[in-house]
């Protein structure tokens, strides 16, 4: 299973953005969102190094809440891995 990771844009330089999630920073390609205006503070869904969708802060927060819950279940043995 593949998951997109919500990340916050820190800086934009052409088609590359420096993004952060949970204290981890990555350079992310904006090539797939060429027609979407992005600025520091915006949130994007990142999959294999590409921003695939702009999202709201609430959407990013909701996604991380779900991911944290899934990880908690895996760590607690509540879900078969």
ROSE-4610 file (N, C-alpha, C; in Angstrom, 1 decimal, always signed):
// ROSE-4610
residu = [X/X/X/X/X/X/X/X/X/X/X/X/X/X/X/X/X/X/X/X/X/X/X/X/X/X/X/X/X/X/X/X/X/X/X/X/X/X/X/X/X/X/X/X/X/X/X/X/X/X/X/X/X/X/X/X/X/X/X/X/X/X/X/X/X/X/X/X/X/X/X/X/X/X/X/X/X/X/X/X/X/X/X/X/X/X/X/X/X/X/X/X/X/X/X/X/X/X/X/X/X/X/X/X/X/X/X/X/X/X/X/X/X/X/X/X/X/X/X/X/X/X/X/X/X/X/X/X/X/X/X/X/X/X/X/X/X/X/X/X/X/X/X/X/X/X/X/X/X/X/X/X/X/X/X/X/X/X/X/X/X/X/X/X/X/X/X/X/X/X/X/X/X/X/X/X/X/X/X/X/X/X/X/X/X/X/X/X/X/X/X/X/X/X/X/X/X/X/X/X/X/X/X/X/X/X/X/X/X/X/X/X/X/X/X/X/X/X/X/X/X/X/X/X/X/X/X/X/X/X/X/X/X/X/X/X/X/X/X/X/X/X/X]
num = [1/1/1/2/2/2/3/3/3/4/4/4/5/5/5/6/6/6/7/7/7/8/8/8/9/9/9/10/10/10/11/11/11/12/12/12/13/13/13/14/14/14/15/15/15/16/16/16/17/17/17/18/18/18/19/19/19/20/20/20/21/21/21/22/22/22/23/23/23/24/24/24/25/25/25/26/26/26/27/27/27/28/28/28/29/29/29/30/30/30/31/31/31/32/32/32/33/33/33/34/34/34/35/35/35/36/36/36/37/37/37/38/38/38/39/39/39/40/40/40/41/41/41/42/42/42/43/43/43/44/44/44/45/45/45/46/46/46/47/47/47/48/48/48/49/49/49/50/50/50/51/51/51/52/52/52/53/53/53/54/54/54/55/55/55/56/56/56/57/57/57/58/58/58/59/59/59/60/60/60/61/61/61/62/62/62/63/63/63/64/64/64/65/65/65/66/66/66/67/67/67/68/68/68/69/69/69/70/70/70/71/71/71/72/72/72/73/73/73/74/74/74/75/75/75/76/76/76/77/77/77/78/78/78/79/79/79/80/80/80/81/81/81]
x = [+0.8/+0.0/+0.9/+0.5/+1.2/+0.4/+1.0/+0.4/+1.0/+0.2/+0.6/+0.9/+1.8/+2.2/+1.9/+1.0/+0.8/+2.0/+2.4/+3.6/+3.3/+4.0/+3.8/+5.0/+4.7/+5.7/+6.4/+7.7/+8.6/+9.1/+9.6/+10.2/+9.8/+9.7/+9.5/+10.5/+11.2/+12.2/+11.9/+11.2/+10.8/+9.8/+10.2/+9.3/+9.8/+10.5/+11.0/+10.6/+10.0/+9.7/+10.4/+10.8/+11.3/+10.1/+9.8/+8.6/+9.0/+8.0/+8.3/+7.0/+7.3/+6.2/+6.8/+6.3/+6.7/+8.2/+8.8/+10.2/+11.1/+10.6/+11.4/+11.2/+12.4/+12.3/+12.7/+12.1/+12.4/+12.2/+13.0/+12.8/+11.7/+10.7/+9.6/+9.4/+9.2/+8.9/+7.5/+7.4/+6.1/+5.6/+6.3/+6.1/+4.6/+4.0/+2.6/+1.6/+2.0/+1.1/+1.5/+2.0/+2.5/+1.5/+0.2/-0.9/-1.5/-0.9/-1.4/-0.5/-1.0/-0.1/+0.2/+1.5/+1.9/+2.9/+2.7/+3.6/+3.9/+4.9/+5.2/+4.0/+3.8/+2.7/+1.6/+1.6/+0.6/+0.9/-0.1/+0.0/-0.2/+0.6/+0.5/+0.6/-0.1/+0.0/+1.2/+2.2/+3.4/+3.4/+3.7/+3.8/+5.1/+6.0/+7.3/+8.0/+8.0/+8.8/+8.1/+6.8/+6.1/+4.9/+4.6/+3.4/+2.3/+1.3/+0.2/-1.1/-1.2/-2.4/-2.2/-2.7/-2.7/-3.9/-3.7/-4.7/-4.8/-5.9/-6.0/-5.3/-5.0/-4.4/-5.3/-6.6/-7.5/-7.4/-7.3/-7.2/-5.9/-4.8/-3.5/-3.6/-4.2/-4.3/-5.1/-6.2/-7.1/-6.3/-5.5/-4.8/-3.7/-3.0/-2.1/-2.7/-3.9/-4.6/-4.9/-5.3/-5.6/-4.3/-3.3/-2.0/-1.5/-1.6/-1.1/-1.9/-3.2/-4.1/-3.7/-3.5/-3.1/-1.7/-0.8/+0.5/+0.4/-0.5/-0.7/-1.3/-2.2/-2.8/-1.7/-0.8/+0.2/+1.2/+1.6/+2.5/+1.9/+0.6/-0.1/-0.6/-0.3/-0.7/-2.2/-2.9/-4.3/-4.7/-3.7/-4.0/-3.0/-3.5/-2.6/-1.8/-0.5/+0.3/+0.6]
y = [-1.2/+0.0/+1.2/+2.2/+3.5/+4.6/+5.5/+6.6/+7.9/+8.9/+10.2/+10.9/+11.7/+12.3/+13.8/+14.3/+15.8/+16.5/+17.5/+18.3/+19.8/+20.6/+22.0/+22.6/+23.5/+24.2/+25.2/+25.1/+26.1/+27.1/+26.7/+27.6/+27.0/+27.9/+27.5/+28.1/+27.3/+27.7/+27.1/+27.8/+27.2/+26.1/+24.9/+23.7/+22.8/+23.3/+22.5/+23.3/+22.6/+23.2/+22.4/+23.2/+22.5/+22.4/+21.2/+20.9/+20.2/+20.3/+19.7/+19.0/+17.9/+17.1/+16.4/+16.6/+16.0/+16.1/+17.3/+17.6/+17.1/+16.5/+16.0/+16.9/+17.4/+18.2/+17.5/+17.8/+17.1/+18.1/+18.0/+18.7/+17.9/+18.6/+18.0/+18.7/+17.9/+18.4/+18.9/+20.1/+20.7/+20.6/+19.8/+19.7/+19.3/+18.5/+18.0/+19.1/+20.1/+21.2/+22.5/+22.5/+23.7/+24.8/+24.5/+25.5/+25.9/+25.4/+25.7/+26.6/+27.8/+28.7/+28.2/+28.1/+27.6/+28.6/+28.7/+29.7/+29.1/+29.6/+29.1/+29.1/+28.0/+27.9/+27.1/+26.9/+26.0/+24.5/+23.7/+22.2/+21.5/+20.4/+19.6/+18.1/+17.3/+15.8/+15.4/+14.7/+14.3/+12.8/+12.3/+10.9/+10.7/+9.8/+9.5/+10.8/+11.8/+13.0/+14.1/+13.8/+14.8/+15.3/+16.6/+17.1/+16.8/+16.1/+15.6/+16.4/+17.2/+17.9/+18.9/+20.1/+21.1/+20.8/+21.0/+20.7/+21.8/+21.8/+22.8/+22.3/+23.2/+22.8/+21.8/+22.0/+21.0/+19.6/+19.5/+18.3/+17.6/+18.4/+17.8/+17.3/+18.1/+17.7/+16.4/+16.3/+15.1/+13.9/+14.1/+12.9/+12.4/+13.4/+13.0/+12.3/+12.8/+12.1/+10.7/+10.4/+9.1/+8.2/+8.8/+8.1/+7.7/+8.7/+8.5/+7.4/+7.4/+6.3/+5.0/+4.9/+3.6/+3.1/+4.0/+3.7/+3.2/+3.9/+3.5/+2.1/+1.7/+0.4/-0.6/-0.3/-1.3/-1.5/-0.4/-0.5/-1.2/-1.1/-1.7/-3.1/-3.6/-4.9/-5.1/-4.0/-4.0/-4.3/-4.3/-4.5/-5.5/-6.5/-7.5/-6.8/-6.9/-6.2/-7.1]
z = [+0.0/+0.0/+0.0/-0.8/-0.9/-0.2/+0.5/+1.1/+0.7/+0.5/+0.3/+1.7/+1.8/+3.1/+3.0/+3.9/+3.9/+4.5/+3.7/+4.1/+4.0/+4.8/+4.7/+3.9/+3.0/+2.1/+3.0/+2.9/+3.6/+2.7/+1.5/+0.5/-0.9/-1.8/-3.2/-4.1/-4.9/-5.9/-7.2/-8.0/-9.3/-9.1/-9.6/-9.5/-8.3/-7.4/-6.2/-5.0/-4.0/-2.7/-1.6/-0.7/+0.6/+1.5/+1.9/+2.7/+4.0/+4.9/+6.3/+6.8/+7.4/+8.1/+9.3/+10.5/+11.7/+11.9/+11.6/+11.9/+10.8/+9.7/+8.6/+7.4/+6.8/+5.7/+4.4/+3.3/+2.0/+0.9/-0.1/-1.4/-2.1/-2.6/-3.3/-4.6/-5.7/-7.0/-7.1/-7.7/-7.9/-9.3/-10.1/-11.5/-11.9/-11.0/-11.3/-10.9/-10.2/-9.8/-10.4/-11.7/-12.3/-12.4/-12.5/-12.6/-11.3/-10.2/-8.8/-8.1/-7.8/-7.1/-5.6/-5.3/-4.0/-3.3/-2.0/-1.3/+0.1/+0.7/+2.0/+2.9/+3.7/+4.6/+4.0/+2.7/+2.1/+2.4/+2.2/+2.4/+1.1/+0.9/-0.2/+0.2/-0.6/-0.5/-1.3/-0.7/-1.4/-1.5/-2.7/-3.0/-3.9/-3.4/-4.1/-4.6/-3.7/-4.0/-4.8/-5.2/-6.0/-5.2/-5.3/-4.7/-5.7/-5.3/-6.2/-6.0/-4.9/-4.6/-3.6/-3.8/-2.7/-1.8/-0.5/+0.5/+1.6/+2.3/+3.4/+4.6/+5.5/+6.8/+7.5/+7.5/+8.1/+7.5/+6.2/+5.5/+5.9/+6.0/+6.4/+7.8/+8.7/+10.1/+10.2/+9.5/+9.6/+9.1/+8.0/+7.5/+8.5/+9.1/+10.2/+11.4/+11.7/+12.8/+12.5/+11.3/+10.9/+10.8/+10.3/+10.2/+11.6/+12.5/+13.9/+14.5/+14.3/+14.8/+14.3/+13.0/+12.4/+13.0/+13.1/+13.7/+15.1/+15.8/+17.2/+17.3/+16.4/+16.4/+16.0/+15.1/+14.7/+15.9/+16.5/+17.6/+18.8/+19.0/+20.1/+19.8/+18.6/+18.2/+17.9/+17.6/+17.4/+15.9/+15.0/+13.6/+13.1/+12.3/+11.7/+10.6/+10.7/+9.7/+8.5]
